């Protein structure tokens, strides 16, 4: 994602939140009594994925993907380091690295969700792997019932192995309909 606008500020606090720093910038405010512009300090929470910033650094940052409820900006570069030189710190991530990390994280989330819900992952890989295809409610419920039948069959197979009996598919459907086995 290219930087829309770039802001410059000083890191006020670092190391208190994971991968997040507080940066102070200035904003001009009009005082109508004195009829003059004054600089007012504004604090922003900025995402630092590599944890490479220290308090006192002068950085540039831009609006990026929303990382959490209050973090809406991301570090783009360090202009003037404080204490440690830039060479001794982890490098600041580029736009491409952030995008790759975000898509991998999103794909992992979709996979976990599909495993949790019992449906296969259905990503549209041709569109970049970040979009999912919509299913009709009937298709979704059919997938869930098929998955439930598979779990029910496994549960009954384990139960019958202990008893030494054989179970067929009709008895599984009957047990699901009667509510003996979870849907």
LOVO-989682 format. One record per residue: chain; x, y, z of N, C-alpha, C in turn. Coordinates in steps of 0.2 Angstrom, whole numbers, plus 5000, padded with zeros to 4 digits. Atoms other than C-alpha are relative to their C-alpha. Layout:
REM residues N
+------+-------+--------+------+--------+---------+------+-------+--------+------+
! unit ! neast ! nnorth !  nup ! caeast ! canorth ! caup ! ceast ! cnorth !  cup !
+------+-------+--------+------+--------+---------+------+-------+--------+------+
!    A !     X !      Y !    Z !      X !       Y !    Z !     X !      Y !    Z !
...
+------+-------+--------+------+--------+---------+------+-------+--------+------+
This chain:
REM residues 183
+------+-------+--------+------+--------+---------+------+-------+--------+------+
! unit ! neast ! nnorth !  nup ! caeast ! canorth ! caup ! ceast ! cnorth !  cup !
+------+-------+--------+------+--------+---------+------+-------+--------+------+
!    A !  5004 !   4994 ! 5000 !   5000 !    5000 ! 5000 !  5004 !   5006 ! 5000 !
!    A !  4996 !   4994 ! 5000 !   5008 !    5016 ! 4995 !  4998 !   5005 ! 5005 !
!    A !  5001 !   4995 ! 4995 !   5010 !    5030 ! 5007 !  4995 !   5006 ! 4997 !
!    A !  5005 !   4994 ! 5002 !   4995 !    5043 ! 5005 !  5003 !   5006 ! 5002 !
!    A !  4997 !   4994 ! 4997 !   5003 !    5056 ! 5016 !  5005 !   4998 ! 5005 !
!    A !  4995 !   5002 ! 4996 !   5018 !    5056 ! 5026 !  5000 !   5005 ! 5006 !
!    A !  5000 !   4996 ! 4994 !   5019 !    5063 ! 5044 !  5007 !   4999 ! 5003 !
!    A !  4994 !   5000 ! 4996 !   5035 !    5067 ! 5054 !  4999 !   5001 ! 5007 !
!    A !  5001 !   4999 ! 4993 !   5036 !    5065 ! 5073 !  5006 !   4997 ! 5004 !
!    A !  4995 !   5003 ! 4995 !   5046 !    5061 ! 5088 !  4997 !   4995 ! 5004 !
!    A !  5002 !   5005 ! 4996 !   5045 !    5045 ! 5097 !  5000 !   5002 ! 5007 !
!    A !  5000 !   4998 ! 4993 !   5039 !    5049 ! 5115 !  5001 !   4994 ! 5004 !
!    A !  4999 !   5006 ! 4996 !   5037 !    5031 ! 5122 !  5001 !   4994 ! 4995 !
!    A !  4998 !   5006 ! 5004 !   5044 !    5015 ! 5115 !  5001 !   4994 ! 5005 !
!    A !  4998 !   5006 ! 4996 !   5045 !    4997 ! 5123 !  4994 !   4999 ! 5005 !
!    A !  5005 !   5001 ! 4995 !   5029 !    4999 ! 5134 !  4994 !   4996 ! 4997 !
!    A !  5005 !   5004 ! 5003 !   5017 !    4991 ! 5121 !  5004 !   4996 ! 4994 !
!    A !  4996 !   5005 ! 5005 !   5022 !    4976 ! 5109 !  4999 !   5003 ! 4993 !
!    A !  5000 !   4997 ! 5007 !   5026 !    4983 ! 5092 !  4996 !   5006 ! 4999 !
!    A !  5004 !   4993 ! 5001 !   5018 !    5000 ! 5095 !  5004 !   5005 ! 5004 !
!    A !  4996 !   4994 ! 4997 !   5026 !    5017 ! 5099 !  4995 !   5006 ! 5000 !
!    A !  5004 !   4994 ! 5000 !   5018 !    5033 ! 5104 !  5005 !   5006 ! 4997 !
!    A !  4996 !   4995 ! 5004 !   5024 !    5047 ! 5092 !  4996 !   5007 ! 5001 !
!    A !  5003 !   4993 ! 4999 !   5021 !    5066 ! 5095 !  5001 !   5004 ! 4994 !
!    A !  5000 !   4995 ! 5006 !   5017 !    5078 ! 5080 !  4997 !   5006 ! 5002 !
!    A !  5003 !   4994 ! 4999 !   5011 !    5095 ! 5079 !  4995 !   5002 ! 4995 !
!    A !  5006 !   4998 ! 5004 !   4995 !    5102 ! 5072 !  4999 !   5007 ! 5001 !
!    A !  5002 !   4993 ! 4999 !   4991 !    5120 ! 5069 !  4993 !   5001 ! 5001 !
!    A !  5007 !   4998 ! 4997 !   4976 !    5127 ! 5078 !  4999 !   5007 ! 5000 !
!    A !  5002 !   4993 ! 5000 !   4968 !    5144 ! 5075 !  4997 !   5002 ! 5006 !
!    A !  5003 !   4996 ! 4994 !   4966 !    5155 ! 5091 !  4996 !   5006 ! 4997 !
!    A !  5004 !   4995 ! 5003 !   4952 !    5166 ! 5086 !  5000 !   5007 ! 5004 !
!    A !  4999 !   4994 ! 4996 !   4955 !    5178 ! 5101 !  5006 !   5004 ! 4998 !
!    A !  4994 !   4996 ! 5001 !   4973 !    5182 ! 5097 !  5001 !   5000 ! 4992 !
!    A !  5000 !   5000 ! 5007 !   4970 !    5178 ! 5078 !  5007 !   4998 ! 4997 !
!    A !  4994 !   5002 ! 5002 !   4985 !    5168 ! 5076 !  5000 !   4992 ! 5000 !
!    A !  4999 !   5007 ! 5000 !   4990 !    5150 ! 5072 !  5005 !   4998 ! 5005 !
!    A !  4995 !   5002 ! 4995 !   4998 !    5140 ! 5086 !  5001 !   4992 ! 4999 !
!    A !  4999 !   5008 ! 5000 !   5006 !    5122 ! 5086 !  4998 !   4997 ! 5006 !
!    A !  5002 !   5004 ! 4994 !   4997 !    5110 ! 5097 !  5002 !   4993 ! 4999 !
!    A !  4997 !   5007 ! 5000 !   5005 !    5093 ! 5101 !  4994 !   4995 ! 4999 !
!    A !  5005 !   5005 ! 5002 !   4995 !    5078 ! 5094 !  5004 !   4993 ! 5001 !
!    A !  4997 !   5006 ! 5000 !   5000 !    5060 ! 5099 !  4996 !   4995 ! 4996 !
!    A !  5002 !   5006 ! 5005 !   4998 !    5045 ! 5087 !  5003 !   4994 ! 5003 !
!    A !  4997 !   5006 ! 4999 !   5000 !    5027 ! 5091 !  5002 !   4997 ! 4993 !
!    A !  4997 !   5002 ! 5007 !   5011 !    5020 ! 5077 !  5002 !   4992 ! 5001 !
!    A !  4998 !   5007 ! 5000 !   5014 !    5001 ! 5073 !  5007 !   5000 ! 4997 !
!    A !  4993 !   5001 ! 5002 !   5032 !    4996 ! 5072 !  5001 !   4992 ! 5000 !
!    A !  5000 !   5007 ! 5001 !   5032 !    4978 ! 5066 !  5007 !   4997 ! 5002 !
!    A !  4994 !   5003 ! 4998 !   5051 !    4975 ! 5069 !  5003 !   5003 ! 5007 !
!    A !  4998 !   4998 ! 4993 !   5052 !    4984 ! 5086 !  5007 !   5003 ! 4999 !
!    A !  4994 !   4997 ! 5001 !   5066 !    4995 ! 5080 !  5001 !   5007 ! 5002 !
!    A !  4999 !   4993 ! 4998 !   5062 !    5012 ! 5087 !  5001 !   5000 ! 5008 !
!    A !  4998 !   4998 ! 4993 !   5068 !    5020 ! 5103 !  4997 !   5006 ! 5002 !
!    A !  5003 !   4993 ! 4998 !   5061 !    5035 ! 5113 !  5005 !   5005 ! 4998 !
!    A !  4996 !   4994 ! 5003 !   5068 !    5051 ! 5105 !  5002 !   4999 ! 4993 !
!    A !  4998 !   5000 ! 5007 !   5070 !    5045 ! 5087 !  4995 !   5004 ! 4997 !
!    A !  5004 !   4996 ! 5004 !   5063 !    5056 ! 5074 !  4998 !   4996 ! 4994 !
!    A !  5002 !   5005 ! 5005 !   5053 !    5046 ! 5061 !  4995 !   5003 ! 4996 !
!    A !  5006 !   4998 ! 5004 !   5041 !    5047 ! 5047 !  4996 !   4994 ! 5000 !
!    A !  5005 !   5005 ! 5000 !   5025 !    5037 ! 5047 !  4994 !   5002 ! 4996 !
!    A !  5006 !   4998 ! 5004 !   5009 !    5036 ! 5037 !  4994 !   4996 ! 5002 !
!    A !  5006 !   5004 ! 4999 !   4992 !    5030 ! 5038 !  5000 !   4993 ! 4997 !
!    A !  5000 !   5007 ! 5002 !   4991 !    5011 ! 5036 !  4994 !   4996 ! 5001 !
!    A !  5005 !   5004 ! 4998 !   4981 !    4996 ! 5039 !  4999 !   5001 ! 5008 !
!    A !  5001 !   4999 ! 4993 !   4972 !    4997 ! 5056 !  5002 !   4993 ! 5003 !
!    A !  4997 !   5005 ! 4997 !   4982 !    4986 ! 5067 !  4996 !   4998 ! 5006 !
!    A !  5004 !   5002 ! 4994 !   4971 !    4987 ! 5083 !  4995 !   5006 ! 5000 !
!    A !  5006 !   4995 ! 4999 !   4957 !    4998 ! 5090 !  5003 !   5008 ! 4999 !
!    A !  4998 !   4993 ! 5000 !   4968 !    5014 ! 5092 !  5006 !   5001 ! 4995 !
!    A !  4994 !   5000 ! 5005 !   4983 !    5010 ! 5080 !  4998 !   5000 ! 4993 !
!    A !  5002 !   4999 ! 5007 !   4980 !    5017 ! 5063 !  5006 !   5002 ! 4995 !
!    A !  4994 !   4998 ! 5004 !   4998 !    5022 ! 5057 !  5005 !   4995 ! 5000 !
!    A !  4994 !   5005 ! 5001 !   5014 !    5012 ! 5052 !  5006 !   5004 ! 4999 !
!    A !  4994 !   4997 ! 5001 !   5032 !    5017 ! 5052 !  5003 !   4999 ! 4993 !
!    A !  4997 !   5000 ! 5007 !   5040 !    5021 ! 5035 !  5008 !   5000 ! 5001 !
!    A !  4992 !   5000 ! 5000 !   5058 !    5026 ! 5040 !  5002 !   5004 ! 5007 !
!    A !  4997 !   4996 ! 4994 !   5069 !    5033 ! 5054 !  5004 !   5005 ! 4997 !
!    A !  4996 !   4995 ! 5003 !   5076 !    5050 ! 5050 !  5006 !   5002 ! 5004 !
!    A !  4994 !   4998 ! 4996 !   5087 !    5054 ! 5065 !  4999 !   4995 ! 5006 !
!    A !  5001 !   5005 ! 4995 !   5090 !    5039 ! 5077 !  5003 !   5004 ! 5007 !
!    A !  4998 !   4997 ! 4993 !   5093 !    5043 ! 5096 !  5003 !   4994 ! 5004 !
!    A !  4996 !   5005 ! 4997 !   5106 !    5033 ! 5106 !  5003 !   4995 ! 4995 !
!    A !  4997 !   5006 ! 5005 !   5109 !    5017 ! 5095 !  5000 !   5003 ! 4993 !
!    A !  5000 !   4998 ! 5007 !   5114 !    5020 ! 5077 !  4995 !   4995 ! 4996 !
!    A !  5005 !   5004 ! 5003 !   5102 !    5013 ! 5064 !  5003 !   4993 ! 4998 !
!    A !  4997 !   5006 ! 5002 !   5114 !    4999 ! 5059 !  5000 !   4994 ! 5005 !
!    A !  5000 !   5004 ! 4995 !   5113 !    4991 ! 5076 !  4993 !   4998 ! 5002 !
!    A !  5007 !   5001 ! 4999 !   5094 !    4990 ! 5075 !  4997 !   4995 ! 4995 !
!    A !  5003 !   5004 ! 5005 !   5082 !    4978 ! 5066 !  4998 !   5005 ! 4994 !
!    A !  5003 !   4995 ! 5005 !   5077 !    4986 ! 5049 !  4993 !   5001 ! 5000 !
!    A !  5007 !   4998 ! 5000 !   5061 !    4995 ! 5047 !  4997 !   4996 ! 4994 !
!    A !  5003 !   5004 ! 5005 !   5049 !    4984 ! 5036 !  4998 !   5005 ! 4994 !
!    A !  5002 !   4996 ! 5006 !   5045 !    4990 ! 5018 !  4993 !   4998 ! 4999 !
!    A !  5008 !   5001 ! 5002 !   5027 !    4991 ! 5011 !  4999 !   4993 ! 4998 !
!    A !  5001 !   5007 ! 5003 !   5030 !    4974 ! 5002 !  5000 !   4995 ! 5006 !
!    A !  4999 !   5005 ! 4994 !   5036 !    4965 ! 5018 !  4993 !   5000 ! 5004 !
!    A !  5007 !   4999 ! 4996 !   5020 !    4972 ! 5027 !  4995 !   4997 ! 4997 !
!    A !  5005 !   5003 ! 5003 !   5009 !    4967 ! 5014 !  5000 !   4992 ! 5000 !
!    A !  4999 !   5007 ! 5000 !   5016 !    4949 ! 5013 !  4998 !   4997 ! 5007 !
!    A !  5001 !   5003 ! 4993 !   5015 !    4947 ! 5032 !  4992 !   5000 ! 5001 !
!    A !  5007 !   4999 ! 4999 !   4997 !    4954 ! 5032 !  4996 !   4994 ! 4996 !
!    A !  5004 !   5006 ! 5004 !   4991 !    4941 ! 5018 !  5002 !   4994 ! 5003 !
!    A !  4999 !   5006 ! 4997 !   5000 !    4927 ! 5026 !  4996 !   4999 ! 5007 !
!    A !  5004 !   5000 ! 4994 !   4992 !    4931 ! 5043 !  4992 !   4999 ! 4999 !
!    A !  5007 !   5001 ! 5001 !   4975 !    4933 ! 5035 !  4998 !   4993 ! 4997 !
!    A !  5001 !   5007 ! 5002 !   4977 !    4916 ! 5026 !  5000 !   4995 ! 5006 !
!    A !  5000 !   5004 ! 4994 !   4981 !    4908 ! 5042 !  4994 !   5000 ! 5004 !
!    A !  5006 !   4998 ! 4997 !   4966 !    4916 ! 5050 !  4994 !   4996 ! 4997 !
!    A !  5005 !   5004 ! 5004 !   4955 !    4909 ! 5036 !  5000 !   4993 ! 5001 !
!    A !  4999 !   5007 ! 4999 !   4962 !    4892 ! 5038 !  4998 !   4998 ! 5007 !
!    A !  5002 !   5001 ! 4993 !   4960 !    4892 ! 5057 !  4992 !   5000 ! 5001 !
!    A !  5007 !   4999 ! 4999 !   4942 !    4898 ! 5055 !  4996 !   4994 ! 4996 !
!    A !  5003 !   5006 ! 5003 !   4938 !    4884 ! 5042 !  5001 !   4994 ! 5004 !
!    A !  4999 !   5006 ! 4996 !   4945 !    4871 ! 5053 !  4995 !   5000 ! 5006 !
!    A !  5005 !   5000 ! 4994 !   4935 !    4877 ! 5068 !  4993 !   4999 ! 4998 !
!    A !  5007 !   5001 ! 5002 !   4919 !    4878 ! 5058 !  4999 !   4994 ! 4996 !
!    A !  5001 !   5006 ! 5003 !   4922 !    4862 ! 5049 !  4999 !   5000 ! 4993 !
!    A !  5001 !   4999 ! 5008 !   4922 !    4868 ! 5031 !  5007 !   5001 ! 4997 !
!    A !  4993 !   4999 ! 5003 !   4937 !    4868 ! 5019 !  5001 !   5007 ! 4999 !
!    A !  4998 !   4993 ! 5002 !   4946 !    4884 ! 5015 !  4998 !   5001 ! 4993 !
!    A !  5002 !   4999 ! 5007 !   4939 !    4891 ! 5000 !  5002 !   5007 ! 4998 !
!    A !  4997 !   4994 ! 5001 !   4950 !    4905 ! 4995 !  5000 !   5001 ! 4992 !
!    A !  5000 !   4998 ! 5007 !   4950 !    4914 ! 4978 !  5008 !   5002 ! 4999 !
!    A !  4993 !   4999 ! 5001 !   4969 !    4912 ! 4974 !  5002 !   5004 ! 4994 !
!    A !  4999 !   4996 ! 5006 !   4968 !    4920 ! 4957 !  4999 !   5008 ! 5002 !
!    A !  5001 !   4993 ! 4998 !   4962 !    4936 ! 4966 !  5005 !   5003 ! 5005 !
!    A !  4995 !   4998 ! 4995 !   4977 !    4937 ! 4977 !  5000 !   4996 ! 5007 !
!    A !  5000 !   5004 ! 4994 !   4972 !    4925 ! 4990 !  4997 !   5003 ! 5006 !
!    A !  5003 !   4996 ! 4995 !   4964 !    4938 ! 5001 !  4993 !   5000 ! 5001 !
!    A !  5007 !   5000 ! 5000 !   4946 !    4936 ! 4996 !  4997 !   4993 ! 5000 !
!    A !  5004 !   5006 ! 4999 !   4934 !    4922 ! 5000 !  4994 !   5000 ! 4995 !
!    A !  5006 !   5000 ! 5004 !   4920 !    4916 ! 4989 !  4994 !   4999 ! 5004 !
!    A !  5007 !   5001 ! 4996 !   4902 !    4917 ! 4995 !  4997 !   4993 ! 4998 !
!    A !  5004 !   5006 ! 5001 !   4892 !    4901 ! 4998 !  4993 !   5002 ! 5001 !
!    A !  5007 !   4999 ! 4998 !   4874 !    4900 ! 4998 !  4999 !   4997 ! 5007 !
!    A !  5001 !   5003 ! 4993 !   4866 !    4896 ! 5015 !  4999 !   4992 ! 4999 !
!    A !  5001 !   5007 ! 5001 !   4860 !    4879 ! 5008 !  5006 !   4996 ! 5000 !
!    A !  4993 !   5004 ! 5001 !   4878 !    4874 ! 5003 !  5003 !   5000 ! 5006 !
!    A !  4996 !   5000 ! 4994 !   4885 !    4880 ! 5019 !  4997 !   4995 ! 5005 !
!    A !  5003 !   5005 ! 4996 !   4872 !    4870 ! 5029 !  5001 !   4993 ! 4998 !
!    A !  4999 !   5007 ! 5003 !   4875 !    4855 ! 5018 !  5007 !   4998 ! 5002 !
!    A !  4993 !   5001 ! 4998 !   4894 !    4856 ! 5022 !  5000 !   4998 ! 5007 !
!    A !  5000 !   5001 ! 4993 !   4891 !    4857 ! 5040 !  4997 !   4994 ! 5002 !
!    A !  5003 !   5006 ! 4998 !   4879 !    4843 ! 5041 !  5004 !   4994 ! 4998 !
!    A !  4996 !   5005 ! 5002 !   4891 !    4832 ! 5031 !  5006 !   4999 ! 5005 !
!    A !  4994 !   5000 ! 4995 !   4905 !    4837 ! 5043 !  4997 !   4997 ! 5007 !
!    A !  5003 !   5002 ! 4994 !   4893 !    4833 ! 5058 !  4999 !   4992 ! 4999 !
!    A !  5001 !   5007 ! 5001 !   4889 !    4816 ! 5050 !  5007 !   4996 ! 5000 !
!    A !  4993 !   5003 ! 5000 !   4908 !    4812 ! 5048 !  5002 !   5000 ! 5008 !
!    A !  4998 !   5001 ! 4993 !   4911 !    4816 ! 5067 !  4995 !   4995 ! 5003 !
!    A !  5004 !   5005 ! 4997 !   4896 !    4806 ! 5072 !  5002 !   4993 ! 4998 !
!    A !  4998 !   5007 ! 5002 !   4902 !    4791 ! 5062 !  5006 !   4998 ! 5004 !
!    A !  4994 !   5001 ! 4996 !   4919 !    4793 ! 5070 !  4998 !   4998 ! 5007 !
!    A !  5002 !   5001 ! 4993 !   4911 !    4794 ! 5087 !  4996 !   4993 ! 5001 !
!    A !  5004 !   5006 ! 4999 !   4899 !    4779 ! 5084 !  5005 !   4994 ! 4998 !
!    A !  4995 !   5005 ! 5002 !   4914 !    4769 ! 5076 !  5004 !   4998 ! 5007 !
!    A !  4996 !   5001 ! 4994 !   4924 !    4772 ! 5092 !  4996 !   4996 ! 5006 !
!    A !  5004 !   5003 ! 4995 !   4909 !    4767 ! 5103 !  4999 !   4993 ! 4998 !
!    A !  5002 !   5007 ! 5002 !   4905 !    4751 ! 5093 !  5007 !   4996 ! 5000 !
!    A !  4994 !   5004 ! 4999 !   4923 !    4746 ! 5093 !  5001 !   4998 ! 5007 !
!    A !  5000 !   5002 ! 4993 !   4922 !    4746 ! 5112 !  4995 !   4994 ! 5001 !
!    A !  5005 !   5005 ! 4999 !   4906 !    4736 ! 5111 !  5001 !   4994 ! 4995 !
!    A !  4999 !   5006 ! 5005 !   4911 !    4725 ! 5096 !  4995 !   5000 ! 4995 !
!    A !  5006 !   5000 ! 5005 !   4896 !    4730 ! 5085 !  5002 !   5004 ! 4994 !
!    A !  4999 !   4996 ! 5006 !   4896 !    4737 ! 5067 !  4994 !   5004 ! 4999 !
!    A !  5005 !   4995 ! 5001 !   4886 !    4753 ! 5063 !  5000 !   5001 ! 4992 !
!    A !  5001 !   4998 ! 5007 !   4879 !    4757 ! 5046 !  4998 !   5008 ! 4999 !
!    A !  5001 !   4993 ! 5001 !   4876 !    4774 ! 5038 !  4993 !   5002 ! 5002 !
!    A !  5007 !   4999 ! 4998 !   4857 !    4773 ! 5041 !  4999 !   5001 ! 5007 !
!    A !  5000 !   4999 ! 4992 !   4859 !    4772 ! 5060 !  5003 !   5006 ! 5002 !
!    A !  4997 !   4994 ! 4998 !   4870 !    4787 ! 5060 !  4995 !   5006 ! 4998 !
!    A !  5005 !   4995 ! 5002 !   4857 !    4797 ! 5050 !  4994 !   5000 ! 5005 !
!    A !  5006 !   5000 ! 4995 !   4843 !    4791 ! 5062 !  5002 !   5003 ! 5007 !
!    A !  4997 !   4997 ! 4993 !   4854 !    4795 ! 5078 !  5000 !   5008 ! 4999 !
!    A !  4999 !   4992 ! 5001 !   4857 !    4813 ! 5071 !  4993 !   5003 ! 5000 !
!    A !  5007 !   4998 ! 5001 !   4838 !    4815 ! 5067 !  4997 !   5000 ! 5007 !
!    A !  5003 !   5001 ! 4993 !   4833 !    4809 ! 5085 !  5004 !   5005 ! 5005 !
!    A !  4996 !   4996 ! 4995 !   4846 !    4821 ! 5093 !  5005 !   4997 ! 5005 !
!    A !  4995 !   5003 ! 4995 !   4857 !    4808 ! 5101 !  5007 !   5002 ! 4999 !
!    A !  4993 !   4998 ! 5002 !   4872 !    4814 ! 5092 !  5000 !   5007 ! 4998 !
!    A !  5000 !   4993 ! 5002 !   4876 !    4832 ! 5090 !  5000 !   5002 ! 4993 !
!    A !  5000 !   4998 ! 5007 !   4873 !    4841 ! 5074 !  5006 !   5004 ! 4998 !
+------+-------+--------+------+--------+---------+------+-------+--------+------+
